């Protein structure tokens, strides 16, 4: 990017120190702007670090068409950002920080040591060396009457008048890490269209498990199953039975569809194939074999390997008559209905759906109602499953918004 002489005396403000905000800071500093990053927490990148606790899944290696499709109805607006800064570009950028990556058997891409902290430390060092100033414990409160920014600091409130502003405030999950959605009314007061924030990549609740299932099987993994909304294709994976319902990677992958079905009908019924490796006919043949003096539980175990949580769910969700008819039982094993009534609380979700709508932005990611104010990251109205897609789009949108800021500042 070529430097513009006029940029040397211009200061831009970035509100939010997550991946989107920090990526924008890097692009803007490279363009010659003075960059101040403001974050309400004691340190930046807190949700980024939490995401790396179990292994920092930075992106995914699948081909571009499949990758872009993960953003569902927002694929068309995310696609240009990914063409400019997609999975490979993100990996190259990480390598430039001195962090190597590897691709796992699932196609997910990780830093070599699986940790987020070394990557963040190297990145912050480079940003500071580039002149980016990071202000922690500085919370954005909105605007003053003269349109200056209100910032709460440990020493009291200050007012700022930067040349341009980027909002990268995240969604509303994990409020203790800084993403609390407090920005929503501040933007709505300025006539910015914000789609309601909802839980994404989240667990769901049932009406009520029995005391037996809660006490004996809460926390049990449900492995090697397939799940999908009734009438839709099933997806292979695993999940966990909780005190209140189900959660885990398989549920997260289906969460958008489950949530929307609940929004429309008040509940959603998913079907679980407990034995996706066997056909219905194979299950029926196994159950039709004589069991002699063995109990049905032992018969299920010996013929089909069904025991533990799988057997418990069958007992929990199906009427007693099912277990006297091999055909009915086989059908239940291949399509066990589970009714879900609500998502878990928003603050428990991995990510958030809803946010500033793309229709409220121009092509440079500037808010139409607020000239000079840009948006990026999870506070935009898009969602994606886990697997590196969330982070990739946060990085890419931060870069896209920063480029939009540069273009707007140079033409102003």
N, C-alpha and C positions, 0 to 999 in steps of 0.2 A: 504494500500500500504506500502510495506517495504521500509525503508530508505536505501540509498546507501551512504556509507561514502564518496565516491568521489563527491557526489552532493553538499556537504557543502561548497565547495570553487568555485562552478560554478554559474555564473549569467546568467539568460536567460532574453531576452527582448520580451515583448509583445507590439505590435503596434496596438493600438485601445482599448478603454475602454468601449466597449459595453458588452452585455451579453456573447458573445462568448469569448472575451478576458479576462473578469473578471473570467469566469468559468475556463478557462485555468490557470489563475494565481492561483486560489485556489488549483487546482490539483497539479500544479508544486510546490507550497509552501509546500503542504502536503508531497511531495516526497523529501523535504529537499533542494530544490534549492532556491537561492536568485533570487527574481523576481522583475523586474522593468517593470511597465506598462507606456507606453507613449501615450498621447492623445493630439491632437492639440487644443481641445476646453478648455475653462476655468474650466470645470468640466466633469466628466465621466458620461456615461449612459444617455445622453441627449435625444436620440431617444427613449430609454426605458421609460423615464419619460413621454415623449409626448404620447407614446402609452397608458399610463395609465390615461390620462386626462379624458377620458370618461368612465373609468372603466377598471382596469388592467386585461385583459383576458390573463392568463398565459399559459394555455394549454387546452386540451379537453379530455373528459372522454370516448369518444366512443371506442369500441373494437379495438384492435391492427390492425387487417387486414384492417379495414376501415380507421383507422388513417394513416397507412403507405401509403395507396392508394392516399392520398391527395398530395403526392409528385410526382405523375404522372410518367413521364419517368425516374425520378431520384429516384424512390422508392427503387430500388434495392441497391443503394449505401447509402441511408439514413437509411434503415431498420436496419443494424447492429448497427448504432449509437443509434437508439431508443431502440433496445433490451438491450443495455448496460445502457442507461439513457433515459427512456421514460417518459410518462406522470405521472405515479405513483411515479417513482423515483424523478422526479422534484418536485412533491407535498411534498414528504417526506423531500426533501432537504429544501424546503421553511419552512416547519414545524420546521426543525432544527434551523432556524433563529428566531424562536419565532413568526412566522406569520402563522395564521390559514387560511384555504381555505374553499370554499364552491363551490358546483356545481350547476349552474343555470338550469332552465328548458330546455334550449337549449343544455345542455351537456357541455357548456363552464365552465371552472374552473377559479375562481377569488380569490384573497386574501380577507379575511373577510371584510376589510374596503374598498375594491375596489380600493385601491390606490397603486401606484408604489413606491412613495417616502419612506414610512417606510421600505419597503422591501430592497430598495437600500441602505438606511442608515445602516440598520442592517448588510447587506452584506459587505459594505465597512469597517465597524467597525471590523468585523471578519477578513477581509483580512489584515487590518493594524496590528491587533494584531498578525497575523501570520507572519508578517515581510514583506509583499508585499509593495513596494514603488510605489506610483502613481505620475507620473510627468505630470501635465497638462500644456497646452500651449507649448507642445513639439511636433512638427510636423515632421514626417518622410519625408525626401526628396530623398531617394534612397540610392545608394552606392557610396563610394569613389573609386578611382582607386585601392586601396589596399583591397577592399571588406569590409571595415568597414562601419557601418551605418552612414548616414548623418542625423542629427537631428537639426532642427531649434528650438532654445529656446529664451526666452525673452532677454537673455544676449548674444545672438550670436549663431553661429553654433558649434556643438560639433560632435566628431566621437566616435563611440562605437564598441566594438568587443566582443559581448556576445558569450557564448558557443552555443546558438541556438536562433532562432528568430521565433516568431509566428506573422503572419499578420492576423489581424481581423479587417479590415478597413471598413466593411459594403459595401453597394452598392453605388448608386448615387442618391437616393431620399432624399429630405429634407437636401440639402447641408448646410443650415444655422445651422444644428445640427451636422455637421461634416462629414456626408456621402456624399462626393462630387465626388467620382470616380477618384480622381486625381492620384490614385495608378496605374491605367490601363497602361499608357505609361511607367511607371517605371518598370513594370513587362514585358511588351512587348519588351522593350529594352534588357531584359535579356532572350529573346527567350521563355518566358512563354506563353502558349496558353490561351488566354482570349476570351471567347464568348462575342459578343457585348452586352453591358448593355441596357436593355429595361425596360419600365414601366411595373410593375405587380401590381395587386390589385389597379386598376386605373379606372378613368372615361374615357368616349369616347365622341368624337364630332360627330355631324351630319353636313351635308353640311351647313344648315342654318335653324333655326327655324323662323317662321313668327314673326313679331314685336308684334302681339297680344299675341302669346304664351309666348314670352320672357317677355313682360311687365306684364302679368297677372299671369303666372304660373311658372316662373323660381323660383326654390326653393321648389316647391310643391312635397310632397311625393306621390309616386305611390305605394299604399299598396295592399296587398292581390292579387298579380298577379303571373304569371309564365312566365319565359323567357328562350329562348334557341336559338342556331343557327338553321337556317332553316334546317329541316330534322333530327334534333337531339332531344333527350328528353328534355322537359322543366323542369326548376327548380323553385320551389316556393320561394317567398320572397318579398322583397320590394326594391325600389330604389328611386332616386330623379331626377326630371327633372331640368337641370341647364340652364344657359344662352347659353351654347354651345352644350349641349347634355344630357347625362345621367351619373349618378354615384351612388354609394351606394353599400350596401352589396350584393345584387343580381347581380349587374354588376361586382363587384370585383370577385365573385365566378366564373364568366364566362370569366374573363378578359384574361386568357392565350389563350383560344380557339378563342376569338374574335380577339386578337392581331395577332395570327398566321394566321387567315383567311385574315386579312387586309394585312399582309406581303406577302401572296401568291397572292391575287387577287386585292388589292388596296382598298377594302371595305369589309364589312361584314354585312349581313342582319340577324338580330335577329327577332324572332317572339314573340309577347307578348300576352299571354292569359289574357284578362282583367277580366275574370270570371272563374277562374280555378275550382270553386266549382260547376259549371253547365256544362252539356254536350252541344254539338252543337245543338242537337235536342231540348233540353229544351230552349235554347236561341231562336231558330227559332220559337218555339210555342209561347213564350212570345211576340216576335216582330210581330207575325201574328195576334194577338188580335186587334180588332178594337180600334182605338184611338179617334174616334169621332172628336171633335173640338180641342182636345189637340195638342200642338205642338209636333214634334218628340222628342225634348229635354225632355219635360215633360213625354212623353211616355217611353223613355229610363230610366228615373229616377223612374217612378212609377212601371214599369214592371221588371226592372233589377237592379235598384239602381245605374245606370251609370250616373254620373254627374261630375262636376269639372274637374280635370286634365284628367280623363279617357275619358270624352266626348270631351275635347279639343284635345286630341291626335287623336281620331277618325277623327275629322274634319281636323286636320293638315295633317294626313298621307293618307287619303283615298279620291278618287275623288268624286265629287258631286253625280254621278250616283249610288254610293254605298248606299246612304241614301234613294233611291227610291225603293230599292229591299230588302225585309226582309231577303232573303237567303244570298245575298251578305253582308249585314250588319252583320248578325249573324256570318258569316265566318270571317269577319274583327275583330269582338269582340273576337273571339276565337284564331285568329292568325294574329294579327296586325303587319305588317312588318315595321321594323325600320332599316334604313341603316346607319351604322356607318363608318366613313371614316378615323379616326385616334385616337390614344390614347391621353389623355391630356399630357402635358409636363412631362418628366421624374422626374423633381424635385418635382412635386405634388403627385407622386405615393406613396402609402403606402410602397411598397417594390420594389425590382429590380430583374428582370430575367437576366440571363447571368452572366458572371464572370469567375474566374479561373476554367477551366474544370477539372473534376475528372480524366480525362485521363492524365492531366499534373502532377498528384500526384501519389505517391506510396501508399501502403496500410496503411502506418503510417501517411498519409496526409502531407508528405513532398514533396515539389516541386522537380520533377526529375531533372530539370535544375539547381537547386540551393540547393545543399546539406546543411542541417542544417536550412533551411527556410521552415516553415510549414504554412498552411492556415486553416482558420475556419470561420464560420458564413456566413453572407449574401454575402460576396465577392466571394463565391463559386457559381458555375453554377447550381443553383437549385431554385425552387420557390414553394410556397404553398399558399393556400387561407388564409384569416384571420380566426380567431377562435381559436387561440392559437398554430397553427401549425408552424407559422414562429418562434415564440420565442422558442418553444420546440426544434426545429432543431438547432437553434443558440446555445442554451445551450449544446445540445448533441454533436454538432460538435466541440465546444470549448473543451469539455472534451475529446473527441476522439483524437483531435490533440495534446492535452497536454500529453495524455498517449503515443501517438506516439513519442513525443519529449523525454519523459523519456526513452522509449525503445531505441531510437537512441543514446541518450547521454550515456547510460549505456553500449552500445555495441561499442561505438566509441573508 
